[in-house]
Amino acid sequence: MITTLDLVKESQKVRVINISGGWGLRQRLGGLGIHFGDEIVIKKSAIMHGPILISVHGNQVALGRGVARKVTVEVG
């Protein structure tokens, strides 16, 4: 199933398939360790539109909903 990162439920494992943003967003996410093909685990997803806590390459990173909405992932 293909969706955006902001819609994935807690404890699910996903793989990044696209980042629909400009060069600056891709650079910022790359600095956090998020690239095409990376596997991400959703650790915490706030109910009231708060940030999403993810685990990527053994590091925990918090992303805002707007940024997470631009990351297309495959659940599985």
Secondary structure as UniProt FT lines:
FT   STRAND          2..4
FT   HELIX           5..7
FT   TURN            10..11
FT   STRAND          13..19
FT   HELIX           23..31
FT   TURN            32..33
FT   TURN            36..37
FT   STRAND          39..45
FT   TURN            47..48
FT   STRAND          52..56
FT   TURN            57..58
FT   STRAND          59..63
FT   HELIX           65..68
FT   TURN            69..70
FT   STRAND          71..75
//
